[in-house]
Amino acid sequence: MSHHPTAAAGHDHGHDSAAHGTLKSYLVGFGLSIVLTLMSFGLVMSGAVPRSLALPGIVVLCVAQLLVQLVFFLHMGASRSQRDNLSAFVFAVFVIAIIVGGSAWVLHNMNANMMHPMPAGM
């Protein structure tokens, strides 16, 4: 008699082998994360890139870092087993974008429509 009746029945406790990464994928993700972090740091600290190009460069590296984290560590992908996770993530990003964008819009309109102080000479 088995101590775990579900193991004897062939249940795998809900673990999907496709959802877990391999050691190789974790190491590749870690390596890419380190390289992208060092590139961002070098972009700012080296001074070789003009200041006007540093911010767009950091944004590009930031998006690349985000994609590496999502794919290699959170296992977000287009595979059939990950569609629910991907859908929930996209919905959460959409809601956050609405909240942040709406807040920025309201603050901008409040600033534009508020009475500004009159100059001292009037």
N, CA, C and O atoms as a GROMACS GRO file, in nm:
protein
  488
    1MET      N    1   0.084  -0.117   0.000
    1MET     CA    2   0.000   0.000   0.000
    1MET      C    3   0.089   0.124   0.000
    1MET      O    4   0.185   0.132   0.077
    2SER      N    5   0.056   0.219  -0.086
    2SER     CA    6   0.136   0.340  -0.100
    2SER      C    7   0.093   0.443   0.003
    2SER      O    8  -0.024   0.452   0.040
    3HIS      N    9   0.189   0.521   0.048
    3HIS     CA   10   0.158   0.629   0.142
    3HIS      C   11   0.086   0.744   0.073
    3HIS      O   12   0.015   0.820   0.138
    4HIS      N   13   0.105   0.759  -0.056
    4HIS     CA   14   0.043   0.865  -0.133
    4HIS      C   15  -0.053   0.804  -0.234
    4HIS      O   16  -0.009   0.757  -0.340
    5PRO      N   17  -0.183   0.803  -0.203
    5PRO     CA   18  -0.277   0.740  -0.295
    5PRO      C   19  -0.285   0.810  -0.430
    5PRO      O   20  -0.312   0.745  -0.531
    6THR      N   21  -0.260   0.941  -0.434
    6THR     CA   22  -0.265   1.010  -0.563
    6THR      C   23  -0.146   0.973  -0.649
    6THR      O   24  -0.157   0.969  -0.771
    7ALA      N   25  -0.032   0.946  -0.586
    7ALA     CA   26   0.085   0.905  -0.664
    7ALA      C   27   0.062   0.768  -0.724
    7ALA      O   28   0.106   0.741  -0.836
    8ALA      N   29  -0.006   0.683  -0.652
    8ALA     CA   30  -0.034   0.549  -0.704
    8ALA      C   31  -0.133   0.556  -0.818
    8ALA      O   32  -0.130   0.471  -0.908
    9ALA      N   33  -0.222   0.655  -0.817
    9ALA     CA   34  -0.322   0.668  -0.922
    9ALA      C   35  -0.266   0.738  -1.045
    9ALA      O   36  -0.336   0.750  -1.146
   10GLY      N   37  -0.142   0.783  -1.039
   10GLY     CA   38  -0.078   0.845  -1.155
   10GLY      C   39  -0.095   0.995  -1.162
   10GLY      O   40  -0.069   1.055  -1.267
   11HIS      N   41  -0.137   1.058  -1.054
   11HIS     CA   42  -0.150   1.203  -1.054
   11HIS      C   43  -0.014   1.267  -1.029
   11HIS      O   44   0.068   1.214  -0.955
   12ASP      N   45   0.008   1.380  -1.093
   12ASP     CA   46   0.138   1.446  -1.079
   12ASP      C   47   0.128   1.574  -0.998
   12ASP      O   48   0.215   1.661  -1.011
   13HIS      N   49   0.027   1.589  -0.916
   13HIS     CA   50   0.010   1.702  -0.824
   13HIS      C   51   0.003   1.835  -0.897
   13HIS      O   52   0.040   1.938  -0.841
   14GLY      N   53  -0.045   1.835  -1.021
   14GLY     CA   54  -0.066   1.960  -1.094
   14GLY      C   55   0.059   2.023  -1.150
   14GLY      O   56   0.054   2.137  -1.196
   15HIS      N   57   0.170   1.954  -1.150
   15HIS     CA   58   0.292   2.012  -1.205
   15HIS      C   59   0.298   1.981  -1.353
   15HIS      O   60   0.294   1.865  -1.394
   16ASP      N   61   0.309   2.086  -1.433
   16ASP     CA   62   0.322   2.071  -1.576
   16ASP      C   63   0.470   2.081  -1.610
   16ASP      O   64   0.533   2.183  -1.582
   17SER      N   65   0.525   1.977  -1.668
   17SER     CA   66   0.669   1.976  -1.694
   17SER      C   67   0.709   2.085  -1.793
   17SER      O   68   0.824   2.131  -1.791
   18ALA      N   69   0.618   2.126  -1.881
   18ALA     CA   70   0.650   2.231  -1.977
   18ALA      C   71   0.658   2.368  -1.911
   18ALA      O   72   0.720   2.459  -1.965
   19ALA      N   73   0.596   2.384  -1.794
   19ALA     CA   74   0.594   2.514  -1.726
   19ALA      C   75   0.722   2.541  -1.650
   19ALA      O   76   0.749   2.655  -1.614
   20HIS      N   77   0.801   2.439  -1.624
   20HIS     CA   78   0.924   2.456  -1.548
   20HIS      C   79   1.042   2.467  -1.642
   20HIS      O   80   1.048   2.399  -1.745
   21GLY      N   81   1.135   2.555  -1.606
   21GLY     CA   82   1.253   2.573  -1.688
   21GLY      C   83   1.360   2.471  -1.655
   21GLY      O   84   1.356   2.406  -1.551
   22THR      N   85   1.453   2.458  -1.745
   22THR     CA   86   1.567   2.371  -1.722
   22THR      C   87   1.681   2.454  -1.664
   22THR      O   88   1.676   2.577  -1.664
   23LEU      N   89   1.781   2.386  -1.615
   23LEU     CA   90   1.898   2.457  -1.562
   23LEU      C   91   1.961   2.543  -1.671
   23LEU      O   92   2.005   2.655  -1.645
   24LYS      N   93   1.965   2.490  -1.794
   24LYS     CA   94   2.023   2.565  -1.905
   24LYS      C   95   1.945   2.695  -1.930
   24LYS      O   96   2.005   2.800  -1.950
   25SER      N   97   1.811   2.688  -1.928
   25SER     CA   98   1.732   2.809  -1.954
   25SER      C   99   1.749   2.911  -1.842
   25SER      O  100   1.753   3.031  -1.868
   26TYR      N  101   1.760   2.863  -1.718
   26TYR     CA  102   1.782   2.956  -1.607
   26TYR      C  103   1.919   3.023  -1.618
   26TYR      O  104   1.933   3.142  -1.591
   27LEU      N  105   2.020   2.947  -1.656
   27LEU     CA  106   2.154   3.004  -1.671
   27LEU      C  107   2.161   3.103  -1.786
   27LEU      O  108   2.226   3.207  -1.776
   28VAL      N  109   2.093   3.071  -1.897
   28VAL     CA  110   2.089   3.165  -2.010
   28VAL      C  111   2.018   3.294  -1.968
   28VAL      O  112   2.065   3.403  -1.998
   29GLY      N  113   1.905   3.281  -1.899
   29GLY     CA  114   1.833   3.399  -1.851
   29GLY      C  115   1.916   3.480  -1.754
   29GLY      O  116   1.917   3.603  -1.761
   30PHE      N  117   1.986   3.412  -1.663
   30PHE     CA  118   2.072   3.482  -1.568
   30PHE      C  119   2.184   3.555  -1.639
   30PHE      O  120   2.214   3.670  -1.608
   31GLY      N  121   2.247   3.488  -1.736
   31GLY     CA  122   2.355   3.551  -1.812
   31GLY      C  123   2.308   3.672  -1.890
   31GLY      O  124   2.375   3.776  -1.891
   32LEU      N  125   2.193   3.660  -1.956
   32LEU     CA  126   2.139   3.774  -2.029
   32LEU      C  127   2.103   3.890  -1.935
   32LEU      O  128   2.124   4.006  -1.969
   33SER      N  129   2.050   3.856  -1.818
   33SER     CA  130   2.016   3.962  -1.721
   33SER      C  131   2.141   4.036  -1.675
   33SER      O  132   2.140   4.159  -1.665
   34ILE      N  133   2.247   3.962  -1.648
   34ILE     CA  134   2.373   4.025  -1.605
   34ILE      C  135   2.429   4.114  -1.716
   34ILE      O  136   2.471   4.226  -1.691
   35VAL      N  137   2.429   4.062  -1.839
   35VAL     CA  138   2.483   4.139  -1.952
   35VAL      C  139   2.402   4.267  -1.973
   35VAL      O  140   2.460   4.374  -1.993
   36LEU      N  141   2.269   4.257  -1.970
   36LEU     CA  142   2.186   4.376  -1.990
   36LEU      C  143   2.203   4.476  -1.876
   36LEU      O  144   2.201   4.597  -1.900
   37THR      N  145   2.219   4.428  -1.755
   37THR     CA  146   2.242   4.518  -1.642
   37THR      C  147   2.375   4.590  -1.656
   37THR      O  148   2.384   4.711  -1.634
   38LEU      N  149   2.478   4.516  -1.692
   38LEU     CA  150   2.610   4.577  -1.711
   38LEU      C  151   2.609   4.675  -1.828
   38LEU      O  152   2.676   4.778  -1.823
   39MET      N  153   2.534   4.644  -1.932
   39MET     CA  154   2.524   4.738  -2.045
   39MET      C  155   2.456   4.868  -2.002
   39MET      O  156   2.500   4.976  -2.040
   40SER      N  157   2.351   4.858  -1.923
   40SER     CA  158   2.284   4.979  -1.873
   40SER      C  159   2.378   5.061  -1.785
   40SER      O  160   2.386   5.183  -1.798
   41PHE      N  161   2.447   4.993  -1.696
   41PHE     CA  162   2.542   5.060  -1.608
   41PHE      C  163   2.653   5.126  -1.688
   41PHE      O  164   2.689   5.241  -1.663
   42GLY      N  165   2.707   5.053  -1.784
   42GLY     CA  166   2.814   5.108  -1.868
   42GLY      C  167   2.768   5.224  -1.953
   42GLY      O  168   2.845   5.317  -1.977
   43LEU      N  169   2.644   5.218  -1.998
   43LEU     CA  170   2.588   5.326  -2.080
   43LEU      C  171   2.588   5.459  -2.004
   43LEU      O  172   2.616   5.565  -2.060
   44VAL      N  173   2.556   5.450  -1.875
   44VAL     CA  174   2.549   5.571  -1.793
   44VAL      C  175   2.688   5.612  -1.744
   44VAL      O  176   2.722   5.730  -1.749
   45MET      N  177   2.765   5.518  -1.695
   45MET     CA  178   2.891   5.551  -1.628
   45MET      C  179   3.007   5.580  -1.723
   45MET      O  180   3.100   5.651  -1.685
   46SER      N  181   3.004   5.527  -1.845
   46SER     CA  182   3.119   5.546  -1.934
   46SER      C  183   3.126   5.687  -1.990
   46SER      O  184   3.235   5.739  -2.014
   47GLY      N  185   3.012   5.748  -2.012
   47GLY     CA  186   3.012   5.882  -2.070
   47GLY      C  187   3.039   5.881  -2.219
   47GLY      O  188   3.050   5.988  -2.279
   48ALA      N  189   3.052   5.764  -2.281
   48ALA     CA  190   3.081   5.754  -2.423
   48ALA      C  191   2.958   5.787  -2.508
   48ALA      O  192   2.972   5.827  -2.624
   49VAL      N  193   2.840   5.770  -2.451
   49VAL     CA  194   2.717   5.797  -2.524
   49VAL      C  195   2.668   5.937  -2.485
   49VAL      O  196   2.666   5.971  -2.367
   50PRO      N  197   2.628   6.017  -2.583
   50PRO     CA  198   2.575   6.150  -2.549
   50PRO      C  199   2.453   6.139  -2.457
   50PRO      O  200   2.376   6.043  -2.464
   51ARG      N  201   2.439   6.238  -2.374
   51ARG     CA  202   2.331   6.237  -2.274
   51ARG      C  203   2.192   6.225  -2.338
   51ARG      O  204   2.102   6.165  -2.281
   52SER      N  205   2.176   6.283  -2.457
   52SER     CA  206   2.046   6.278  -2.525
   52SER      C  207   2.011   6.139  -2.574
   52SER      O  208   1.894   6.108  -2.594
   53LEU      N  209   2.112   6.053  -2.593
   53LEU     CA  210   2.088   5.915  -2.636
   53LEU      C  211   2.090   5.816  -2.521
   53LEU      O  212   2.051   5.700  -2.538
   54ALA      N  213   2.134   5.859  -2.404
   54ALA     CA  214   2.145   5.767  -2.291
   54ALA      C  215   2.007   5.722  -2.242
   54ALA      O  216   1.988   5.603  -2.215
   55LEU      N  217   1.913   5.813  -2.231
   55LEU     CA  218   1.780   5.776  -2.182
   55LEU      C  219   1.709   5.679  -2.276
   55LEU      O  220   1.658   5.577  -2.230
   56PRO      N  221   1.704   5.706  -2.408
   56PRO     CA  222   1.642   5.606  -2.496
   56PRO      C  223   1.716   5.470  -2.492
   56PRO      O  224   1.653   5.365  -2.503
   57GLY      N  225   1.847   5.474  -2.478
   57GLY     CA  226   1.923   5.349  -2.468
   57GLY      C  227   1.887   5.271  -2.343
   57GLY      O  228   1.874   5.148  -2.348
   58ILE      N  229   1.871   5.341  -2.232
   58ILE     CA  230   1.833   5.274  -2.107
   58ILE      C  231   1.692   5.217  -2.118
   58ILE      O  232   1.664   5.108  -2.067
   59VAL      N  233   1.602   5.290  -2.183
   59VAL     CA  234   1.466   5.240  -2.200
   59VAL      C  235   1.466   5.112  -2.285
   59VAL      O  236   1.395   5.016  -2.252
   60VAL      N  237   1.543   5.110  -2.391
   60VAL     CA  238   1.551   4.990  -2.476
   60VAL      C  239   1.608   4.872  -2.396
   60VAL      O  240   1.556   4.761  -2.404
   61LEU      N  241   1.714   4.896  -2.322
   61LEU     CA  242   1.772   4.790  -2.240
   61LEU      C  243   1.677   4.745  -2.130
   61LEU      O  244   1.675   4.628  -2.092
   62CYS      N  245   1.598   4.838  -2.078
   62CYS     CA  246   1.498   4.806  -1.976
   62CYS      C  247   1.392   4.712  -2.031
   62CYS      O  248   1.355   4.614  -1.967
   63VAL      N  249   1.343   4.742  -2.151
   63VAL     CA  250   1.241   4.656  -2.214
   63VAL      C  251   1.300   4.519  -2.244
   63VAL      O  252   1.234   4.417  -2.226
   64ALA      N  253   1.424   4.516  -2.290
   64ALA     CA  254   1.490   4.388  -2.316
   64ALA      C  255   1.505   4.308  -2.186
   64ALA      O  256   1.483   4.186  -2.186
   65GLN      N  257   1.541   4.373  -2.078
   65GLN     CA  258   1.553   4.307  -1.948
   65GLN      C  259   1.417   4.252  -1.902
   65GLN      O  260   1.409   4.141  -1.850
   66LEU      N  261   1.312   4.330  -1.922
   66LEU     CA  262   1.177   4.286  -1.887
   66LEU      C  263   1.139   4.160  -1.964
   66LEU      O  264   1.086   4.066  -1.906
   67LEU      N  265   1.167   4.159  -2.094
   67LEU     CA  266   1.134   4.042  -2.176
   67LEU      C  267   1.214   3.920  -2.134
   67LEU      O  268   1.161   3.809  -2.130
   68VAL      N  269   1.341   3.939  -2.102
   68VAL     CA  270   1.423   3.827  -2.054
   68VAL      C  271   1.366   3.770  -1.924
   68VAL      O  272   1.356   3.649  -1.909
   69GLN      N  273   1.329   3.858  -1.832
   69GLN     CA  274   1.271   3.812  -1.705
   69GLN      C  275   1.141   3.736  -1.727
   69GLN      O  276   1.119   3.631  -1.667
   70LEU      N  277   1.055   3.788  -1.814
   70LEU     CA  278   0.926   3.724  -1.838
   70LEU      C  279   0.942   3.588  -1.905
   70LEU      O  280   0.872   3.493  -1.869
   71VAL      N  281   1.031   3.578  -2.000
   71VAL     CA  282   1.045   3.453  -2.075
   71VAL      C  283   1.122   3.348  -1.997
   71VAL      O  284   1.079   3.233  -1.989
   72PHE      N  285   1.237   3.384  -1.941
   72PHE     CA  286   1.324   3.284  -1.880
   72PHE      C  287   1.289   3.250  -1.736
   72PHE      O  288   1.314   3.138  -1.692
   73PHE      N  289   1.232   3.344  -1.661
   73PHE     CA  290   1.206   3.317  -1.519
   73PHE      C  291   1.057   3.300  -1.488
   73PHE      O  292   1.021   3.216  -1.406
   74LEU      N  293   0.971   3.378  -1.552
   74LEU     CA  294   0.828   3.363  -1.529
   74LEU      C  295   0.763   3.271  -1.632
   74LEU      O  296   0.644   3.241  -1.622
   75HIS      N  297   0.840   3.227  -1.729
   75HIS     CA  298   0.796   3.131  -1.831
   75HIS      C  299   0.673   3.177  -1.906
   75HIS      O  300   0.585   3.097  -1.937
   76MET      N  301   0.667   3.306  -1.936
   76MET     CA  302   0.558   3.358  -2.018
   76MET      C  303   0.590   3.326  -2.162
   76MET      O  304   0.700   3.354  -2.211
   77GLY      N  305   0.496   3.268  -2.228
   77GLY     CA  306   0.518   3.234  -2.368
   77GLY      C  307   0.386   3.214  -2.440
   77GLY      O  308   0.279   3.228  -2.381
   78ALA      N  309   0.395   3.180  -2.566
   78ALA     CA  310   0.276   3.160  -2.647
   78ALA      C  311   0.232   3.014  -2.649
   78ALA      O  312   0.138   2.978  -2.719
   79SER      N  313   0.300   2.929  -2.573
   79SER     CA  314   0.261   2.788  -2.574
   79SER      C  315   0.122   2.770  -2.513
   79SER      O  316   0.076   2.854  -2.437
   80ARG      N  317   0.059   2.663  -2.548
   80ARG     CA  318  -0.079   2.638  -2.505
   80ARG      C  319  -0.092   2.635  -2.353
   80ARG      O  320  -0.193   2.680  -2.299
   81SER      N  321   0.007   2.582  -2.284
   81SER     CA  322  -0.002   2.571  -2.138
   81SER      C  323   0.017   2.706  -2.067
   81SER      O  324  -0.017   2.719  -1.950
   82GLN      N  325   0.071   2.805  -2.137
   82GLN     CA  326   0.098   2.935  -2.075
   82GLN      C  327   0.001   3.044  -2.117
   82GLN      O  328   0.018   3.159  -2.076
   83ARG      N  329  -0.098   3.012  -2.196
   83ARG     CA  330  -0.189   3.116  -2.246
   83ARG      C  331  -0.269   3.182  -2.135
   83ARG      O  332  -0.294   3.302  -2.141
   84ASP      N  333  -0.310   3.106  -2.034
   84ASP     CA  334  -0.385   3.166  -1.924
   84ASP      C  335  -0.300   3.266  -1.847
   84ASP      O  336  -0.346   3.375  -1.814
   85ASN      N  337  -0.175   3.229  -1.820
   85ASN     CA  338  -0.084   3.320  -1.750
   85ASN      C  339  -0.057   3.445  -1.834
   85ASN      O  340  -0.055   3.556  -1.782
   86LEU      N  341  -0.036   3.424  -1.962
   86LEU     CA  342  -0.008   3.538  -2.050
   86LEU      C  343  -0.128   3.630  -2.060
   86LEU      O  344  -0.113   3.752  -2.061
   87SER      N  345  -0.248   3.574  -2.067
   87SER     CA  346  -0.369   3.655  -2.074
   87SER      C  347  -0.387   3.737  -1.946
   87SER      O  348  -0.420   3.855  -1.952
   88ALA      N  349  -0.364   3.675  -1.832
   88ALA     CA  350  -0.376   3.747  -1.705
   88ALA      C  351  -0.272   3.858  -1.696
   88ALA      O  352  -0.301   3.967  -1.647
   89PHE      N  353  -0.152   3.832  -1.743
   89PHE     CA  354  -0.046   3.932  -1.740
   89PHE      C  355  -0.079   4.050  -1.831
   89PHE      O  356  -0.064   4.165  -1.792
   90VAL      N  357  -0.125   4.021  -1.952
   90VAL     CA  358  -0.160   4.128  -2.046
   90VAL      C  359  -0.275   4.212  -1.991
   90VAL      O  360  -0.274   4.335  -2.004
   91PHE      N  361  -0.374   4.147  -1.930
   91PHE     CA  362  -0.485   4.220  -1.871
   91PHE      C  363  -0.436   4.310  -1.757
   91PHE      O  364  -0.479   4.425  -1.746
   92ALA      N  365  -0.348   4.260  -1.672
   92ALA     CA  366  -0.295   4.339  -1.561
   92ALA      C  367  -0.217   4.460  -1.613
   92ALA      O  368  -0.229   4.569  -1.558
   93VAL      N  369  -0.137   4.440  -1.717
   93VAL     CA  370  -0.062   4.552  -1.775
   93VAL      C  371  -0.158   4.655  -1.833
   93VAL      O  372  -0.136   4.776  -1.820
   94PHE      N  373  -0.265   4.608  -1.897
   94PHE     CA  374  -0.365   4.699  -1.955
   94PHE      C  375  -0.432   4.781  -1.845
   94PHE      O  376  -0.449   4.902  -1.861
   95VAL      N  377  -0.471   4.719  -1.737
   95VAL     CA  378  -0.537   4.791  -1.627
   95VAL      C  379  -0.441   4.892  -1.565
   95VAL      O  380  -0.481   5.006  -1.536
   96ILE      N  381  -0.316   4.853  -1.544
   96ILE     CA  382  -0.218   4.946  -1.486
   96ILE      C  383  -0.194   5.064  -1.581
   96ILE      O  384  -0.181   5.177  -1.535
   97ALA      N  385  -0.189   5.038  -1.711
   97ALA     CA  386  -0.171   5.146  -1.808
   97ALA      C  387  -0.288   5.243  -1.805
   97ALA      O  388  -0.268   5.364  -1.815
   98ILE      N  389  -0.410   5.191  -1.790
   98ILE     CA  390  -0.527   5.278  -1.781
   98ILE      C  391  -0.520   5.364  -1.655
   98ILE      O  392  -0.548   5.484  -1.659
   99ILE      N  393  -0.482   5.304  -1.543
   99ILE     CA  394  -0.474   5.378  -1.417
   99ILE      C  395  -0.367   5.486  -1.424
   99ILE      O  396  -0.392   5.601  -1.387
  100VAL      N  397  -0.248   5.450  -1.471
  100VAL     CA  398  -0.138   5.548  -1.477
  100VAL      C  399  -0.168   5.656  -1.581
  100VAL      O  400  -0.148   5.774  -1.555
  101GLY      N  401  -0.214   5.614  -1.698
  101GLY     CA  402  -0.246   5.712  -1.803
  101GLY      C  403  -0.359   5.804  -1.762
  101GLY      O  404  -0.353   5.925  -1.786
  102GLY      N  405  -0.462   5.749  -1.701
  102GLY     CA  406  -0.574   5.831  -1.655
  102GLY      C  407  -0.532   5.928  -1.547
  102GLY      O  408  -0.575   6.043  -1.546
  103SER      N  409  -0.447   5.883  -1.456
  103SER     CA  410  -0.399   5.972  -1.350
  103SER      C  411  -0.316   6.086  -1.408
  103SER      O  412  -0.330   6.201  -1.366
  104ALA      N  413  -0.229   6.054  -1.504
  104ALA     CA  414  -0.147   6.159  -1.566
  104ALA      C  415  -0.235   6.257  -1.642
  104ALA      O  416  -0.209   6.377  -1.641
  105TRP      N  417  -0.339   6.208  -1.707
  105TRP     CA  418  -0.431   6.294  -1.780
  105TRP      C  419  -0.505   6.389  -1.686
  105TRP      O  420  -0.516   6.508  -1.713
  106VAL      N  421  -0.555   6.335  -1.576
  106VAL     CA  422  -0.628   6.417  -1.479
  106VAL      C  423  -0.535   6.522  -1.419
  106VAL      O  424  -0.573   6.639  -1.407
  107LEU      N  425  -0.415   6.483  -1.381
  107LEU     CA  426  -0.321   6.579  -1.323
  107LEU      C  427  -0.283   6.688  -1.423
  107LEU      O  428  -0.271   6.805  -1.386
  108HIS      N  429  -0.264   6.650  -1.548
  108HIS     CA  430  -0.231   6.750  -1.650
  108HIS      C  431  -0.346   6.848  -1.667
  108HIS      O  432  -0.324   6.969  -1.672
  109ASN      N  433  -0.468   6.798  -1.676
  109ASN     CA  434  -0.584   6.887  -1.692
  109ASN      C  435  -0.605   6.975  -1.570
  109ASN      O  436  -0.643   7.091  -1.582
  110MET      N  437  -0.581   6.921  -1.452
  110MET     CA  438  -0.593   7.004  -1.331
  110MET      C  439  -0.491   7.117  -1.334
  110MET      O  440  -0.522   7.231  -1.300
  111ASN      N  441  -0.369   7.085  -1.374
  111ASN     CA  442  -0.265   7.187  -1.380
  111ASN      C  443  -0.298   7.293  -1.486
  111ASN      O  444  -0.276   7.412  -1.464
  112ALA      N  445  -0.349   7.250  -1.600
  112ALA     CA  446  -0.379   7.344  -1.709
  112ALA      C  447  -0.498   7.432  -1.676
  112ALA      O  448  -0.504   7.546  -1.721
  113ASN      N  449  -0.592   7.383  -1.597
  113ASN     CA  450  -0.715   7.458  -1.571
  113ASN      C  451  -0.718   7.528  -1.436
  113ASN      O  452  -0.816   7.596  -1.403
  114MET      N  453  -0.615   7.513  -1.358
  114MET     CA  454  -0.611   7.581  -1.226
  114MET      C  455  -0.575   7.728  -1.248
  114MET      O  456  -0.508   7.763  -1.345
  115MET      N  457  -0.620   7.814  -1.156
  115MET     CA  458  -0.582   7.955  -1.162
  115MET      C  459  -0.438   7.968  -1.116
  115MET      O  460  -0.403   7.928  -1.005
  116HIS      N  461  -0.355   8.025  -1.200
  116HIS     CA  462  -0.216   8.046  -1.164
  116HIS      C  463  -0.205   8.180  -1.092
  116HIS      O  464  -0.282   8.271  -1.119
  117PRO      N  465  -0.109   8.192  -1.001
  117PRO     CA  466  -0.096   8.318  -0.926
  117PRO      C  467  -0.062   8.434  -1.020
  117PRO      O  468   0.010   8.419  -1.118
  118MET      N  469  -0.116   8.549  -0.986
  118MET     CA  470  -0.092   8.668  -1.067
  118MET      C  471   0.048   8.722  -1.038
  118MET      O  472   0.098   8.708  -0.926
  119PRO      N  473   0.112   8.785  -1.136
  119PRO     CA  474   0.244   8.845  -1.111
  119PRO      C  475   0.235   8.953  -1.004
  119PRO      O  476   0.129   9.013  -0.985
  120ALA      N  477   0.342   8.978  -0.935
  120ALA     CA  478   0.346   9.070  -0.822
  120ALA      C  479   0.319   9.216  -0.864
  120ALA      O  480   0.271   9.295  -0.782
  121GLY      N  481   0.349   9.253  -0.988
  121GLY     CA  482   0.334   9.392  -1.031
  121GLY      C  483   0.191   9.430  -1.065
  121GLY      O  484   0.169   9.547  -1.097
  122MET      N  485   0.095   9.345  -1.061
  122MET     CA  486  -0.042   9.379  -1.100
  122MET      C  487  -0.126   9.413  -0.984
  122MET      O  488  -0.244   9.444  -1.001
   0.00000   0.00000   0.00000
